[in-house]
Amino acid sequence: MTIVENSLICRFFLFLWAAVLGAWEESRVSHALRAFGRGIADTVQNSVVCQWLWREGILPRSWPDSLVCILLSFLFNLPGTVCKFIYRIGKSVWDGSLFARTLGWVCGQPYFFLGGFVALMLIVPHASWNNLYGLFGAVAVTGIFYLGAASRPSRELEIKDLGPYYIFFMAFVAYAFLGSLDWGMSIRFVGFHLAAFLLCLLAVSSVRKYGQVELVVALAVAGLTIASLYGCYQGVIGVSVVANQQDLLLNKGMPGRVYSFFDNPNNFAELLVMLTPFTYALFLNARTWRGKLAALFSLGVCGVALGLTFSRSGWLGFALATVVFVAFWNWKAIPLLLALGVCAIPLLPETIYNRILTIGNTEDSSTAYRFAIYKASGVLMEDYWLRGVGLGSDILTKTFRGYPPMFDGNFPIHTHNNYLQVWAEMGLGAIIAFLTAIVYQLKRGLRSFVHCEDKRLKNLLAAAIAGFCGILLISVAEYTWFYARNMFIYFFLFGVIAACGKLCKDRAGA
């Protein structure tokens, strides 16, 4: 037994938590919810919605054996095939060299390098970061994957596990580049999408068992914790108040919004929403008190940092992510969670409480500015709703300048909405493919969760889905890909959902 386990404070909170849960489970409300849940389950089991949810669909079923999937798998695994060929030729020399065997073993752990690179992305200061580092890092980890696959015949990049719809979306990315109004302004965004795609593909392909995906996630959380610690430090020493980041009249007394290693507090908040739910899973999955305390520490630090960003969309996204995770963990606890959330509002600091009150307030300058951007975007979309203007926010910004300015005489730099941005850049087909990919991934994640028998894997999958739901909500009010690092983490999270689904399927097959 450790000192922590024997401490009066720890035992008190454990007793309090157990008492609250015990009282809740025995309450009339909990019993009523269980009865209600049984009734709902019986009603929807054979419903059209439920049947659609569990039906995989013709296209996803045929995808692994399709010509497109086979061709893409061949192309993306061609460097790995060459490495395998070279290894077979020089097998005796390779196996006889200690250096070569060590290199093969190290490169055989691509999940470690993937997690390490994600962590590194989260702790590099904005002034030292170049968005091309994301592409270089993704390519480097892919190269490590190929080298590690040389002596492992079954190891390959698993295009089939991404599903067809994300591939279709990437096809529209290529189309948007080729059809761009200015190729020169669009080309760097090809690199961003390629990096995001590789990170997603590596998240699926590099893990073979639960411990590996857990390590990837734990390294990402470690990087986020370091960034959050620095954000908390900024909150202590104070940061400058930026007038265009907060309404100075409606938010009197609100301090400067922390941004950690990133350029903007909203960027930081989006990363927190995507990755913090993993602390819930790591806490539940930890088998030692040290692991649970580490997860709680990360959760606490990330939670404080999120509060200090004063990002309203971030708070809403995190609230949704938490509700989604709890719903997966134990849906009967949702009313208790909501009640605790409501009771906690009066206990919040005044600055945060006042900031919450401005949510949806059209008199708030940032809210009014967003509506002005949506109006300007609507005018532009009348001309480009079908084909889009071309890949990337740069060409969209340039195109906006051919239209009347907003009320303040300025032009939008993006649409402040992920879905509208994709539509404006890439056209109608792209937004349909993008939304379909999202729905498919969530459907597959839900099916995997229901059929998975590994509780630890289910917790990680629930956290990944929760974080993804949170960023989907934020994407209504923010263009979350404007900052490239956020885009990379967005699709990394997309890949973690697919990876957990793959492992659940493998467990079921075994």
ABEGO torsion letter per residue (X at the ends): XBAAAABAAAAAAAAAAAAAAAAAAABAAAAAAAAAAAAAAAAAAABAAAAAAABAEAAAAAAAABAAAAAAAAAAAAAAAAAAAAAAAAAAAAAABAAAAAAAAAAABAAAAAAAAAAAAAABBAAABBAAAAAAAAAAAAAAAAAAAAABAABBBBAAAAEAAAAAAAAAAAAAAAABABAAAAAAAAAAAAAAAAAAAAAAAABABAAAAAAAAAAAAAAAAAAAAAAAAAAAAEBBBBAAABBAAAABGBBBBBAEABABAAAAAAAAAAAAAAAAAAAAABABAAAAAAAAAAAAAAAAAAAAAGBAAAAAAAAAAAAAAAAAABAAAAAAAAAAAAAAAAABBAAAAAAAAABGBAABAAAAAAAAAAAAAAAAAAAAAAAEAEBEAAAAAAAAAABBBBAAGBBBABAGBAAAAAAAAAEAAAAAAAAAAAAAAAAAAAAAAAABABAAAAAAAAAAAAAAAAAAAAAAABBAAABAAAAAAAAAAAAAAAAAAAAAAAAAAX
